[in-house]
Amino acid sequence: MPDTQLNPTSWIENYGDMLLNYALVRVPERDIAKDLVQDTFVTALRTKEQYRGELSEKNWLFLILRSRILDYFKKKKELLAPSFSNDEDVEYDPFDENGFWIKDSRPQEWSTDEAINQSEFQTVLKKCMDNLNKQHKDVFAMKYIEGLETEDVCKELSISSSNYWVLVHRAKLKLRKCLEVNWIN
Amino acid sequence: MNCKKATALSVKSAEEKLNRSDRFKLAFHLFICSYCRIFDKQNKLINAALRRRSDYNTLTAEEKESLRIALKNSD
C-alpha cells in the first residue's frame, strides 16, 4: 500500500486552481489551460492504479499536467508544419563588456512597492512571462507555482544546478526589464 | 565584483543561503552599487508576485462543474 492515498473526489477543490495557474504560464489561452487541467484529471483517474505513492498526490498531478502540456505542443507543432519556432530567445544582456550596467539598462526605482499587490502588476507580469522562452516558463512554473525545490526542478528539466542559476538569472533580468518598461509607474 | 556577477548572486540569495564568501561579496557590492540594490529589491518583489500566481486565477463554478462531469464520465 502506498503511504499516500489518492483522493480523486477532492482533486478539483484542492488542486484545480493551482494546476490552472501552472498551465496558464505555458499556454496563454484560458480555454486551453482549462482543457489541459481536465485532461490531467481524466488521465490521473484512468491511471490511478499505477500510482505507487513515491510522489505526493500534488506532485503526481503536476507530473501528469506537464506531460499533457508537452503533448499539446507536439500536436500543435504538427498542425503548424513546417515548424515555426515561437521560442526564439532574443538574448537580453544589460551589461557592458566589463559586466557593469549599460546606461540605458540601469534599474530604476518603481513608484511604490505596495503596487505589487495590485492586479495591474499581475496583468503586466503575465504579459512579460508570456514573452519568456519555454525553458524559462518551465522553471518559473515549477519553482513558483508548483513550489518545487531547486534540485527537483533541475531533475525534471535534466539540467545542472549551475545551468539552473544561469537560466534563472537571465530570466529574471528579462522579466525585471519588461516589468519596468510596461508597467506605467 | 561586477554587476553581472552581483545580480547573479542576488538572484541566488533570494532562493537559498549563499556561502560566507559570496554573502560578503554581495553585501559589499550592494553597499556601493545603487543599481544592484534596486535590482535586489525588485527581484524579491518579483518572486513574491510569482508565488502569488499559484492561486491568482480561479476556476469558475461552471468550469468546476464541467470538470466534475468529465471526471464522472471517465471513472
Chai-1 contact restraints between the chains, C-beta under 6 A:
chainA,res_idxA,chainB,res_idxB,connection_type,confidence,min_distance_angstrom,max_distance_angstrom,comment,restraint_id
A,I12,B,K64,contact,1.0,0.0,6.0,A-B,restraint_1
A,I12,B,L67,contact,1.0,0.0,6.0,A-B,restraint_2
A,G16,B,L59,contact,1.0,0.0,6.0,A-B,restraint_3
A,D17,B,D55,contact,1.0,0.0,6.0,A-B,restraint_4
A,D17,B,T58,contact,1.0,0.0,6.0,A-B,restraint_5
A,D17,B,L59,contact,1.0,0.0,6.0,A-B,restraint_6
A,M18,B,S54,contact,1.0,0.0,6.0,A-B,restraint_7
A,L20,B,N57,contact,1.0,0.0,6.0,A-B,restraint_8
A,L20,B,L59,contact,1.0,0.0,6.0,A-B,restraint_9
A,N21,B,R53,contact,1.0,0.0,6.0,A-B,restraint_10
A,N21,B,S54,contact,1.0,0.0,6.0,A-B,restraint_11
A,N21,B,Y56,contact,1.0,0.0,6.0,A-B,restraint_12
A,N21,B,N57,contact,1.0,0.0,6.0,A-B,restraint_13
A,K34,B,E63,contact,1.0,0.0,6.0,A-B,restraint_14
A,Q38,B,L67,contact,1.0,0.0,6.0,A-B,restraint_15
A,Q38,B,A70,contact,1.0,0.0,6.0,A-B,restraint_16
A,F41,B,L71,contact,1.0,0.0,6.0,A-B,restraint_17
A,V42,B,A70,contact,1.0,0.0,6.0,A-B,restraint_18
A,V42,B,S74,contact,1.0,0.0,6.0,A-B,restraint_19
A,L45,B,S74,contact,1.0,0.0,6.0,A-B,restraint_20
A,L45,B,D75,contact,1.0,0.0,6.0,A-B,restraint_21
A,F95,B,K4,contact,1.0,0.0,6.0,A-B,restraint_22
A,G99,B,N2,contact,1.0,0.0,6.0,A-B,restraint_23
A,G99,B,K4,contact,1.0,0.0,6.0,A-B,restraint_24
A,F100,B,N2,contact,1.0,0.0,6.0,A-B,restraint_25
A,F100,B,C3,contact,1.0,0.0,6.0,A-B,restraint_26
A,W101,B,C3,contact,1.0,0.0,6.0,A-B,restraint_27
A,W101,B,Y35,contact,1.0,0.0,6.0,A-B,restraint_28
A,R106,B,Y35,contact,1.0,0.0,6.0,A-B,restraint_29
A,P107,B,Y35,contact,1.0,0.0,6.0,A-B,restraint_30
A,P107,B,I38,contact,1.0,0.0,6.0,A-B,restraint_31
A,P107,B,F39,contact,1.0,0.0,6.0,A-B,restraint_32
A,E109,B,I38,contact,1.0,0.0,6.0,A-B,restraint_33
A,I116,B,L45,contact,1.0,0.0,6.0,A-B,restraint_34
A,I116,B,A49,contact,1.0,0.0,6.0,A-B,restraint_35
A,Q122,B,Y56,contact,1.0,0.0,6.0,A-B,restraint_36
A,L125,B,A49,contact,1.0,0.0,6.0,A-B,restraint_37
A,Y144,B,L50,contact,1.0,0.0,6.0,A-B,restraint_38
A,Y144,B,R51,contact,1.0,0.0,6.0,A-B,restraint_39
A,I145,B,R53,contact,1.0,0.0,6.0,A-B,restraint_40
A,I145,B,S54,contact,1.0,0.0,6.0,A-B,restraint_41
A,W165,B,K12,contact,1.0,0.0,6.0,A-B,restraint_42
A,V168,B,V11,contact,1.0,0.0,6.0,A-B,restraint_43
A,H169,B,A8,contact,1.0,0.0,6.0,A-B,restraint_44
A,H169,B,V11,contact,1.0,0.0,6.0,A-B,restraint_45
A,K172,B,V11,contact,1.0,0.0,6.0,A-B,restraint_46
A,K172,B,N43,contact,1.0,0.0,6.0,A-B,restraint_47
A,R176,B,Q42,contact,1.0,0.0,6.0,A-B,restraint_48
